[in-house]
Amino acid sequence: MKESPAEQAPRQLTPQLSRKQLAAIVYVAIALLAVVIVSAETYRNTLWFSAVNSLYLKTANPTFHFENQSLGYPFVRITATLQNPTQFNGIQVNYIVYQLFVDSSSHNESFLIRAPDVKGQLSVPEASSEIGVYGFAVQQSVLPMKSLNITANVPLLADAVDPLKSFIQTHNQSNMATYVEARVYMNSVYGAFVNDLCYEEPSNVSTVCPGIRPVPNLRTFGG
């Protein structure tokens, strides 16, 4: 019995992929997916660093309290917010360290305290205008286009209290500049990240803060 014309037409064979060809396709797909993931992570990391570099501090003029009984020691009230002017929603602040310095706004009469060495004797002429330091945990995010309240009472260093009183009386706070440095500790994909912000008050102008004291054992509460 003869076959019909349809049955006589050549049959098309479905191509069969070998195991090596299937493995190659899988590897290519994985490689493409990895490229997409890496590109997305790189883009997010770029946004993170750009947002962190855009952070700035907004403060009021610091207020000095020498006879306040509520805390039991002299301190400087720092009323401040950390501003996030970007749309990025992934900035987690872990810790803040404030360091404060004073000077005359005209810089014609600097406020400097010489630092004794560990034995209590005056060392080489190393001096600093640092008057207070204070660190505290935050553990909060700075939301997009929002601010984070980082107000704090910064204790005065013990040997800065009396010279500072005299300095304030002399300048009557009209010819006096206070430098507020905030070290902002954050987590990044590369580990801990620190952003140093420094502002001169009362003008709230971004600047470079003076050098800190070289001897850590002076960082005690004022008396």
Backbone torsions as a table, in degrees:
resi	resn	phi	psi	omega
1	MET	NA	127.4	-176.8
2	LYS	-78.6	147.8	176.9
3	GLU	-77.4	149.8	176.3
4	SER	-70.4	162.4	178.6
5	PRO	-55.8	-37.6	179.3
6	ALA	-64.7	-37.5	-178.8
7	GLU	-75.1	-25.5	179.5
8	GLN	-78.7	-15.6	-180.0
9	ALA	-63.9	143.8	-179.4
10	PRO	-62.8	135.5	-179.0
11	ARG	-81.8	136.2	177.1
12	GLN	-84.6	129.9	-179.9
13	LEU	-94.5	133.2	176.1
14	THR	-73.0	124.0	-178.0
15	PRO	-63.6	139.4	179.4
16	GLN	-110.0	124.9	179.5
17	LEU	-85.6	138.9	176.6
18	SER	-77.7	168.3	178.6
19	ARG	-62.0	-37.7	179.3
20	LYS	-64.7	-39.9	178.6
21	GLN	-67.1	-40.3	177.1
22	LEU	-63.4	-42.5	179.4
23	ALA	-63.4	-39.7	179.1
24	ALA	-62.8	-41.8	178.6
25	ILE	-63.0	-41.9	179.1
26	VAL	-63.1	-44.1	-180.0
27	TYR	-62.7	-40.4	178.2
28	VAL	-63.5	-42.7	179.5
29	ALA	-62.4	-43.7	179.4
30	ILE	-63.2	-42.3	-179.8
31	ALA	-62.8	-42.4	178.3
32	LEU	-64.0	-40.5	178.2
33	LEU	-64.4	-40.2	178.9
34	ALA	-63.4	-40.1	178.5
35	VAL	-62.4	-42.1	179.2
36	VAL	-62.8	-44.4	-179.0
37	ILE	-64.7	-46.0	-179.8
38	VAL	-62.4	-41.2	179.1
39	SER	-62.8	-42.0	178.9
40	ALA	-64.7	-42.6	179.4
41	GLU	-65.8	-41.4	178.8
42	THR	-62.2	-41.5	179.0
43	TYR	-64.7	-41.6	179.4
44	ARG	-66.8	-40.6	178.6
45	ASN	-62.8	-38.9	177.5
46	THR	-62.8	-42.3	177.5
47	LEU	-63.5	-38.9	-178.7
48	TRP	-62.5	-50.5	-178.5
49	PHE	-66.3	-35.9	177.2
50	SER	-64.5	-42.1	179.2
51	ALA	-66.8	-42.5	179.8
52	VAL	-61.8	-40.5	179.1
53	ASN	-70.2	-14.1	178.9
54	SER	-91.0	-10.2	179.7
55	LEU	-61.6	144.4	175.0
56	TYR	-145.9	163.3	-175.8
57	LEU	-104.4	135.1	174.4
58	LYS	-119.7	117.6	-174.5
59	THR	-128.6	158.8	168.6
60	ALA	-94.7	168.2	178.7
61	ASN	-62.7	124.9	-179.3
62	PRO	-58.9	146.3	178.3
63	THR	-115.3	136.7	-176.2
64	PHE	-99.2	133.2	-179.1
65	HIS	-128.0	108.7	-177.6
66	PHE	-98.5	-28.7	-174.2
67	GLU	-116.3	21.4	-177.2
68	ASN	-73.6	129.6	-177.2
69	GLN	-93.5	-10.9	-176.0
70	SER	-69.3	-35.8	179.0
71	LEU	-98.4	-24.8	178.5
72	GLY	89.4	3.3	178.4
73	TYR	-155.3	155.8	178.8
74	PRO	-65.2	143.6	-178.3
75	PHE	-152.7	169.1	174.9
76	VAL	-118.0	127.7	178.8
77	ARG	-85.6	117.7	177.6
78	ILE	-107.4	107.8	176.3
79	THR	-95.7	109.3	-170.9
80	ALA	-147.5	154.7	172.2
81	THR	-132.3	145.8	175.1
82	LEU	-97.0	119.1	-171.8
83	GLN	-99.1	135.3	173.8
84	ASN	-114.7	99.7	-176.6
85	PRO	-84.1	6.8	-176.1
86	THR	-104.9	175.4	177.4
87	GLN	-93.1	5.0	-175.7
88	PHE	-77.1	136.9	-172.0
89	ASN	-117.2	33.1	-177.4
90	GLY	-135.5	37.1	-179.4
91	ILE	-105.1	107.9	179.9
92	GLN	-103.6	118.5	179.3
93	VAL	-95.2	124.1	-178.2
94	ASN	-97.1	-38.8	-169.9
95	TYR	-153.6	148.1	176.3
96	ILE	-127.3	136.0	171.8
97	VAL	-123.2	121.1	175.5
98	TYR	-96.4	138.3	170.1
99	GLN	-132.2	130.2	-173.7
100	LEU	-116.3	144.8	179.4
101	PHE	-138.7	155.5	175.8
102	VAL	-131.5	157.2	178.4
103	ASP	-164.2	166.7	171.6
104	SER	-78.7	142.2	-176.7
105	SER	-64.8	-25.6	177.3
106	SER	-88.2	-8.2	179.7
107	HIS	61.9	20.3	178.9
108	ASN	-90.1	-9.9	177.2
109	GLU	-145.5	98.4	-175.4
110	SER	-81.0	149.1	175.4
111	PHE	-99.4	111.4	-177.7
112	LEU	-134.2	141.0	175.5
113	ILE	-123.4	125.0	177.9
114	ARG	-74.2	144.3	-176.4
115	ALA	-99.6	120.5	173.9
116	PRO	-72.6	157.0	177.9
117	ASP	-80.2	-172.3	-174.9
118	VAL	-62.7	-32.2	-178.6
119	LYS	-81.4	-4.3	177.6
120	GLY	92.0	3.0	178.6
121	GLN	-97.5	150.6	179.5
122	LEU	-67.2	129.6	-178.9
123	SER	-94.8	-159.8	175.2
124	VAL	-59.0	156.3	-173.7
125	PRO	-62.9	79.7	173.1
126	GLU	-108.5	121.3	-176.3
127	ALA	-134.8	158.8	-179.8
128	SER	-149.1	152.5	175.8
129	SER	-95.8	14.5	178.9
130	GLU	-69.4	133.3	-178.5
131	ILE	-120.0	-15.4	-178.0
132	GLY	-163.6	152.9	177.4
133	VAL	-148.3	142.7	-178.0
134	TYR	-161.5	133.9	177.3
135	GLY	-123.0	147.2	-179.0
136	PHE	-154.6	150.9	179.8
137	ALA	-76.8	146.2	179.2
138	VAL	-118.5	-59.3	178.7
139	GLN	54.5	49.0	177.1
140	GLN	-140.3	159.7	177.6
141	SER	-95.6	149.4	171.1
142	VAL	-95.1	108.4	-174.5
143	LEU	-70.4	156.9	179.9
144	PRO	-59.4	134.1	178.2
145	MET	57.2	25.4	-179.4
146	LYS	-126.5	-178.0	179.2
147	SER	-130.8	156.7	179.0
148	LEU	-118.1	124.6	-179.0
149	ASN	-72.3	119.4	178.4
150	ILE	-126.5	39.5	176.9
151	THR	-66.6	142.0	-178.1
152	ALA	-156.4	156.6	171.8
153	ASN	-100.2	112.0	-175.4
154	VAL	-95.8	115.8	179.3
155	PRO	-62.8	141.6	175.3
156	LEU	-79.4	142.9	174.5
157	LEU	-67.1	142.5	-170.2
158	ALA	-56.4	-45.4	-175.4
159	ASP	-82.4	1.6	177.7
160	ALA	-96.2	-13.2	-171.6
161	VAL	-62.8	-58.6	-176.5
162	ASP	-66.0	-46.6	176.1
163	PRO	-59.3	-34.8	-179.6
164	LEU	-69.1	-40.0	176.1
165	LYS	-56.6	-47.4	-179.5
166	SER	-65.1	-40.2	-179.2
167	PHE	-64.3	-41.9	-179.9
168	ILE	-66.8	-40.8	178.8
169	GLN	-63.9	-39.2	-179.5
170	THR	-65.7	-43.4	-175.8
171	HIS	-94.4	-10.1	175.8
172	ASN	54.5	27.2	179.6
173	GLN	58.2	6.9	177.6
174	SER	-93.3	-28.9	178.7
175	ASN	-116.3	43.7	-174.1
176	MET	-130.3	136.4	177.6
177	ALA	-117.1	135.6	175.3
178	THR	-114.0	129.7	179.5
179	TYR	-102.6	123.6	-179.9
180	VAL	-109.7	113.3	176.3
181	GLU	-107.2	126.9	177.8
182	ALA	-116.5	118.4	174.0
183	ARG	-95.3	113.7	-174.2
184	VAL	-102.0	115.5	-179.2
185	TYR	-96.8	127.4	-177.9
186	MET	-135.9	164.3	174.9
187	ASN	-100.1	134.5	174.3
188	SER	-125.5	176.0	178.6
189	VAL	-66.2	-16.7	179.8
190	TYR	-99.3	6.0	-179.1
191	GLY	111.8	-157.5	-178.4
192	ALA	-65.6	141.4	-179.4
193	PHE	-134.3	136.2	-178.2
194	VAL	-120.8	131.1	176.5
195	ASN	-117.8	119.9	-179.9
196	ASP	-93.4	124.6	177.7
197	LEU	-121.3	133.5	179.9
198	CYS	-134.9	133.2	-178.6
199	TYR	-135.2	141.0	175.5
200	GLU	-93.4	128.1	179.0
201	GLU	-111.6	149.4	16.3
202	PRO	-91.1	6.5	-175.1
203	SER	-81.9	-12.6	-179.6
204	ASN	55.4	48.0	-179.4
205	VAL	-104.9	132.7	177.7
206	SER	-67.1	135.0	-175.9
207	THR	-153.7	-169.2	175.1
208	VAL	-109.3	125.5	-177.0
209	CYS	-77.2	155.7	175.2
210	PRO	-65.7	172.4	180.0
211	GLY	-73.8	147.5	179.7
212	ILE	-81.6	171.2	179.6
213	ARG	-70.7	143.4	-177.5
214	PRO	-81.7	-13.7	-174.0
215	VAL	-111.2	114.9	-174.6
216	PRO	-69.8	-22.5	-175.3
217	ASN	-75.5	-2.4	175.4
218	LEU	-85.3	-6.4	-175.5
219	ARG	-82.0	72.6	179.5
220	THR	-122.6	164.1	178.8
221	PHE	-68.1	148.6	175.7
222	GLY	-66.8	155.7	-178.6
223	GLY	-121.2	NA	NA
